Amino acid sequence: MRYLVESYLPPPSPEALERLEARATAAADELTRAGAPLRYIEAIVVPEDEMCMFVYEAGSAELAREASARAGIRCERIVVARVSSGVASRAQEEGDPR
């Protein structure tokens, strides 16, 4: 299942976002080596709301929370995320770069 970890922070610079993602990846990898079903996917920045959402694929919301804590990312809320299999996804599968 995918989880969004919401964190409210000023919009990070590209370099700062890269560092945040490196920490999130390292924390998820560490937990994975310990046997946890967990993978860091990506960050979504919403500058107007001073929000950054870190996306994890994990066995539970608690694992996503633990990875964020180990990465030093403040977690305001965790929600389940569903991935669409809509028009854009089907177009990519068929080679259309929509």
Short mmCIF file of the C-alpha atoms (twelve columns), coordinates in Angstrom:
data_MODEL
# 
_entry.id   MODEL 
# 
loop_
_atom_site.group_PDB 
_atom_site.id 
_atom_site.type_symbol 
_atom_site.label_atom_id 
_atom_site.label_alt_id 
_atom_site.label_comp_id 
_atom_site.label_asym_id 
_atom_site.label_seq_id 
_atom_site.Cartn_x 
_atom_site.Cartn_y 
_atom_site.Cartn_z 
_atom_site.pdbx_PDB_model_num 
ATOM 1  C CA . MET A 1  0.000  0.000  0.000   1 
ATOM 2  C CA . ARG A 2  1.173  3.560  -0.620  1 
ATOM 3  C CA . TYR A 3  1.185  6.181  2.103   1 
ATOM 4  C CA . LEU A 4  1.600  9.962  1.961   1 
ATOM 5  C CA . VAL A 5  3.517  11.430 4.875   1 
ATOM 6  C CA . GLU A 6  2.494  15.083 5.151   1 
ATOM 7  C CA . SER A 7  5.087  17.505 6.426   1 
ATOM 8  C CA . TYR A 8  4.572  21.245 6.660   1 
ATOM 9  C CA . LEU A 9  7.725  23.182 5.901   1 
ATOM 10 C CA . PRO A 10 8.763  26.153 3.785   1 
ATOM 11 C CA . PRO A 11 9.269  25.174 0.139   1 
ATOM 12 C CA . PRO A 12 12.707 23.564 0.017   1 
ATOM 13 C CA . SER A 13 15.310 24.545 -2.545  1 
ATOM 14 C CA . PRO A 14 16.116 21.839 -5.095  1 
ATOM 15 C CA . GLU A 15 19.277 21.038 -3.130  1 
ATOM 16 C CA . ALA A 16 17.415 20.830 0.189   1 
ATOM 17 C CA . LEU A 17 14.754 18.606 -1.372  1 
ATOM 18 C CA . GLU A 18 17.487 16.342 -2.733  1 
ATOM 19 C CA . ARG A 19 18.950 16.031 0.787   1 
ATOM 20 C CA . LEU A 20 15.508 15.278 2.271   1 
ATOM 21 C CA . GLU A 21 14.921 12.585 -0.315  1 
ATOM 22 C CA . ALA A 22 18.363 11.082 0.270   1 
ATOM 23 C CA . ARG A 23 17.599 10.844 3.999   1 
ATOM 24 C CA . ALA A 24 14.145 9.346  3.322   1 
ATOM 25 C CA . THR A 25 15.668 6.774  0.962   1 
ATOM 26 C CA . ALA A 26 18.455 5.875  3.404   1 
ATOM 27 C CA . ALA A 27 15.984 5.443  6.281   1 
ATOM 28 C CA . ALA A 28 13.663 3.261  4.186   1 
ATOM 29 C CA . ASP A 29 16.613 1.176  2.971   1 
ATOM 30 C CA . GLU A 30 17.810 0.694  6.556   1 
ATOM 31 C CA . LEU A 31 14.403 -0.568 7.655   1 
ATOM 32 C CA . THR A 32 14.154 -2.775 4.565   1 
ATOM 33 C CA . ARG A 33 17.503 -4.412 5.399   1 
ATOM 34 C CA . ALA A 34 16.034 -5.152 8.848   1 
ATOM 35 C CA . GLY A 35 13.156 -6.992 7.148   1 
ATOM 36 C CA . ALA A 36 10.473 -4.297 6.920   1 
ATOM 37 C CA . PRO A 37 8.359  -4.152 3.739   1 
ATOM 38 C CA . LEU A 38 9.115  -0.531 2.859   1 
ATOM 39 C CA . ARG A 39 10.264 1.592  -0.082  1 
ATOM 40 C CA . TYR A 40 10.580 5.354  -0.513  1 
ATOM 41 C CA . ILE A 41 8.955  6.481  -3.783  1 
ATOM 42 C CA . GLU A 42 9.046  10.286 -4.177  1 
ATOM 43 C CA . ALA A 43 8.336  13.698 -2.698  1 
ATOM 44 C CA . ILE A 44 5.544  16.005 -3.813  1 
ATOM 45 C CA . VAL A 45 6.040  19.677 -2.945  1 
ATOM 46 C CA . VAL A 46 3.045  22.030 -2.682  1 
ATOM 47 C CA . PRO A 47 4.736  25.443 -2.291  1 
ATOM 48 C CA . GLU A 48 1.504  27.443 -1.874  1 
ATOM 49 C CA . ASP A 49 0.596  25.376 1.204   1 
ATOM 50 C CA . GLU A 50 4.173  25.032 2.505   1 
ATOM 51 C CA . MET A 51 3.654  21.287 2.390   1 
ATOM 52 C CA . CYS A 52 5.788  18.404 1.274   1 
ATOM 53 C CA . MET A 53 4.346  14.911 0.943   1 
ATOM 54 C CA . PHE A 54 6.717  11.980 1.055   1 
ATOM 55 C CA . VAL A 55 5.376  8.877  -0.666  1 
ATOM 56 C CA . TYR A 56 6.241  5.443  0.675   1 
ATOM 57 C CA . GLU A 57 5.198  1.956  -0.315  1 
ATOM 58 C CA . ALA A 58 4.953  0.154  3.008   1 
ATOM 59 C CA . GLY A 59 3.383  -2.676 4.919   1 
ATOM 60 C CA . SER A 60 1.805  -0.181 7.317   1 
ATOM 61 C CA . ALA A 61 1.417  3.504  8.071   1 
ATOM 62 C CA . GLU A 62 3.601  2.969  11.134  1 
ATOM 63 C CA . LEU A 63 6.519  1.867  8.944   1 
ATOM 64 C CA . ALA A 64 6.187  5.035  6.847   1 
ATOM 65 C CA . ARG A 65 6.100  7.057  10.091  1 
ATOM 66 C CA . GLU A 66 9.225  5.277  11.405  1 
ATOM 67 C CA . ALA A 67 11.139 5.878  8.163   1 
ATOM 68 C CA . SER A 68 10.217 9.565  8.261   1 
ATOM 69 C CA . ALA A 69 11.273 9.864  11.896  1 
ATOM 70 C CA . ARG A 70 14.629 8.231  11.157  1 
ATOM 71 C CA . ALA A 71 15.084 10.630 8.242   1 
ATOM 72 C CA . GLY A 72 14.362 13.617 10.490  1 
ATOM 73 C CA . ILE A 73 11.178 14.456 8.590   1 
ATOM 74 C CA . ARG A 74 8.403  15.814 10.773  1 
ATOM 75 C CA . CYS A 75 5.193  13.893 10.193  1 
ATOM 76 C CA . GLU A 76 1.965  15.856 10.563  1 
ATOM 77 C CA . ARG A 77 -0.325 13.175 9.168   1 
ATOM 78 C CA . ILE A 78 -0.195 9.927  7.194   1 
ATOM 79 C CA . VAL A 79 -2.861 8.978  4.679   1 
ATOM 80 C CA . VAL A 80 -3.345 6.066  2.305   1 
ATOM 81 C CA . ALA A 81 -2.727 6.946  -1.346  1 
ATOM 82 C CA . ARG A 82 -4.214 5.122  -4.292  1 
ATOM 83 C CA . VAL A 83 -2.505 5.082  -7.661  1 
ATOM 84 C CA . SER A 84 -4.716 5.749  -10.639 1 
ATOM 85 C CA . SER A 85 -4.826 3.381  -13.548 1 
ATOM 86 C CA . GLY A 86 -6.601 6.009  -15.598 1 
ATOM 87 C CA . VAL A 87 -6.080 7.463  -19.059 1 
ATOM 88 C CA . ALA A 88 -2.562 8.809  -18.441 1 
ATOM 89 C CA . SER A 89 -1.328 5.467  -17.090 1 
ATOM 90 C CA . ARG A 90 -2.808 3.530  -19.995 1 
ATOM 91 C CA . ALA A 91 -1.379 6.042  -22.491 1 
ATOM 92 C CA . GLN A 92 2.121  5.590  -21.045 1 
ATOM 93 C CA . GLU A 93 1.819  1.819  -21.324 1 
ATOM 94 C CA . GLU A 94 0.914  2.249  -24.985 1 
ATOM 95 C CA . GLY A 95 3.878  4.587  -25.630 1 
ATOM 96 C CA . ASP A 96 1.901  7.858  -25.652 1 
ATOM 97 C CA . PRO A 97 3.885  10.420 -23.560 1 
ATOM 98 C CA . ARG A 98 0.797  12.307 -22.281 1 
# 
